[in-house]
Amino acid sequence: MSIPLSIPNLSGNELKYVSDCLNSEWVSTEGSYVEKFAEATQEYTKAKYAIPCVNGTSALQTCLRLIDLKPGEEVIMPTLTFIAPVNAVRYFYADPIFFDCDNFFNIDINQLYDFLKKNTSYKNGKLINNVTDKIIRAIIPVNIFGNSLDIDALLEISDQFDIPIIEDASEAIGTFYKKNRHAGTAGLMGCLSFNGNKMITTGGGGMILTNDKKLGEKASYLTRQAKNNKVFYVHDEVGYNFRLTNVAAAIGLAQLEQINQFLEIKEKNFELYKKIMNNKNFIDIVSPPSYGKSNHWFYAIKINRNYHRNIPQIIDFLEKNGVQARPIWKLNHTQKPYKDCFHVDLSNANNLYDKIFNVPCSTNLSEESIMTVCDLL
Ligand SMILES: Cc1ncc(COP(=O)(O)O)c(C=O)c1O
């Protein structure tokens, strides 16, 4: 593929730090780079605690363990998201319940508020979904394509209904709400992903963010096999082997050093796409919400309702011409394991589903490549 969708930019200190890590022989989960990467993430996001994990999915799983999610309980989430947070809920034999999205693709907060107001009650201090008679334990909003969530509105809901928020900010390192509140740091906990296609990568990796000391310490404990005594193998709880390796963290540290540069390029390229695309009447590039500063992780192109070509045709045409593009994820309420889960009206997500696709967005994308993509479109 001559113009790939999203590839990592490893032009900083990655090789240097990895060589140093290999020379130190600390290649597994102990080692100085894991600590350094966690500290750098803490400093960048201003989260009080940052706990490195093997990937974003395991970070989400750990957060749900930390709230002691039980089988049969429910977690509110958007239908329009990559499936990882949905699966994380099911690992506990709990049920995702699906909500619609707004025009920035994030969970529809007005719908969420209306639903909670009209259809929930409290029984023994627990929030009950009156429709299913099940306990609702948490809300997992997702920063889709790196778009900021409306944090104040979400926190109000969290307070009013006494329900914790676990932010899935996997796509959102570098995204800030109202300029200074980093994604994933407003709720009880938040998660980042450093998968290969993310803003910064560790190959595979993730991070739990929290401002709560107890949760931070427990997350660190659980992700390291719940080791109570390092020498004598005492484990008082069932833990996970979820800690990031030193090799991956070495890459992560080098990546994080470059984040401001990556953010600048992402924004510049977004503006260039926008300048060209938004002059067309059949196609638009979707702008992020004004209440936040987006990292512009993925650029979303929306086709006009009356346009005579559909997304598979467009993607196929681009592929044949050496440009990788991709459709939005199949909506989770239609995925086989989740098709029987409770959901509310999902008309906006259903409507957007076959109107949106993503175009190349790597930080090493040249202006010429962007022109090629736009010309083809
Ligand atoms: C919204 C969202 N949540 C969770 C994940 C899972 O992260 P990982 O692939 O690191 O497990 C991803 C991406 O991969 C994602 O896009």
The ligand as an SDF file (V2000), in Angstrom:
LIG
                    3D

 16 16  0  0  0  0  0  0  0  0999 V2000
  -11.6500    2.7970   21.9080 C   0  0  0  0  0  0  0  0  0  0  0  0
  -10.6520    1.7220   22.1570 C   0  0  0  0  0  0  0  0  0  0  0  0
  -10.6860    1.0630   23.3210 N   0  0  0  0  0  0  0  0  0  0  0  0
   -9.7880    0.1100   23.6030 C   0  0  0  0  0  0  0  0  0  0  0  0
   -8.8160   -0.2480   22.7010 C   0  0  0  0  0  0  0  0  0  0  0  0
   -7.9380   -1.3750   23.0570 C   0  0  0  0  0  0  0  0  0  0  0  0
   -6.6270   -1.0880   23.1140 O   0  0  0  0  0  0  0  0  0  0  0  0
   -5.5370   -2.2290   22.8610 P   0  0  0  0  0  0  0  0  0  0  0  0
   -5.5620   -2.5660   21.4180 O   0  0  0  0  0  0  0  0  0  0  0  0
   -4.2850   -1.5690   23.3010 O   0  0  0  0  0  0  0  0  0  0  0  0
   -5.9090   -3.3880   23.7280 O   0  0  0  0  0  0  0  0  0  0  0  0
   -8.7350    0.4240   21.4660 C   0  0  0  0  0  0  0  0  0  0  0  0
   -7.7400    0.1770   20.4330 C   0  0  0  0  0  0  0  0  0  0  0  0
   -7.0610   -0.6390   20.1280 O   0  0  0  0  0  0  0  0  0  0  0  0
   -9.6810    1.4140   21.1820 C   0  0  0  0  0  0  0  0  0  0  0  0
   -9.6670    2.0650   20.0050 O   0  0  0  0  0  0  0  0  0  0  0  0
  1  2  1  0
  2  3  1  0
  2 15  2  0
  3  4  2  0
  4  5  1  0
  5  6  1  0
  5 12  2  0
  6  7  1  0
  7  8  1  0
  8  9  2  0
  8 10  1  0
  8 11  1  0
 12 13  1  0
 12 15  1  0
 13 14  2  0
 15 16  1  0
M  END
$$$$
